[in-house]
């Protein structure tokens, strides 16, 4: 196990030699203990999603089987001499028990496989039989597909993405639906590292090799994320208009990307004010019933989240949108590394920072705190119910997303909710209004009420062909072991991340 066969010195073998052996063992995915090998192999099979094999033990002499090593040698001086010469191996074995997949000492009735501790007269090695239909025990049928398999795969991918971010190899990306706290997130991320100016969408030092349009195609994701990580730790993609290329085409599983999205109640989002909305429908506090009706009937905000997150902007049908459309939205959300809930955005950003090994940012909340519900703000039950009906799938998507949120807002003490984030951020005012979708621009300072910004229009019209995401993910996941040059820098969490991905790739 060690370089230069450093244990050849017997009883004079150094502590450093022992440590080199331990260092190697730590790098293996699993360690088993032959004292309970049958249980170890069963546990290994469970880890890898395999049926339990039938372990055929070696043939042994019963009289020797019952004797200790000292008794079998029959001479204390010789026994002690052998023990002394192999003391480092004994220390290594005892230490390895702490890392063993199964702790033999913790079994209620430890079946010590002494027959496996010496050579089988009829075989050169331990024999493990192949599991066939006739050999498979009837009490151990082949397990059905694990219902948590997708969760396991997501966790493995997420673990590697986080690992690479900590090493400076993965880019943090916020998929920002307009009025979902994007300015708050951007300001927080700027405290933690370099990020683009303005709303964190694009900056002056943007690499020339990275296109300025968004979203990227599948084949572009790895290289673009890697190039941007050399400049920024975080960027944002804001979507006020419907993406010209479906977001599902992005390689969200890339080891070079850590993605997250902030989710928000769609009715609260609809009430997030900006100058353009006020121009079209009046100020909220002074809005007449006719203006409220025009506001409610405006088609540009129907299922605003789903139309941005799904292919073919499938939520535009309003109350007639299909469940299949909702499932498309869920499918995309599952592929993001993290989901945050704006109702407790401060706690969510704190949890995100902890996941990524970052200091806790000072979250500067938006202005305009309100304690009124959306129904109270609208002040007309019929209009409120009409808006809810048209956006029912967005509401379902938001409620469903709470189960995946990094922080469960409902579990927090009452009063912790960031109601002030349910209205427009101070930096969001007058930008990217859903009331005039064609006035979209990547940079808030370039916003124009009067005409489409030609430069930013070009951002969305140079999409390259993208690779289908229907391919098996296993062949696409890059194991970070190729990138690791200093094993001493790998902590326990990193090893767990590597092991999770190795298991996933085996499966």
Helices and strands as residue ranges (DSSP letters): G 3-5, G 10-12, H 15-27, G 34-36, H 37-47, E 55-56, H 62-65, H 69-73, H 76-85, H 87-96, G 97-99, G 104-106, G 114-116, E 127-128, H 149-166, E 171-177, H 182-190, H 218-229, E 234-239, G 247-249, E 257-263, H 266-270, H 275-281, G 284-286, H 289-297, G 299-301, H 304-309, G 311-313, G 318-320, H 323-335, E 338-341, G 342-344, H 345-355, H 374-378, H 381-390, H 392-401, G 402-404, G 409-411, G 419-422, G 426-428, G 434-436, G 444-446, H 454-459, G 473-475, G 480-482, G 487-489, H 492-506
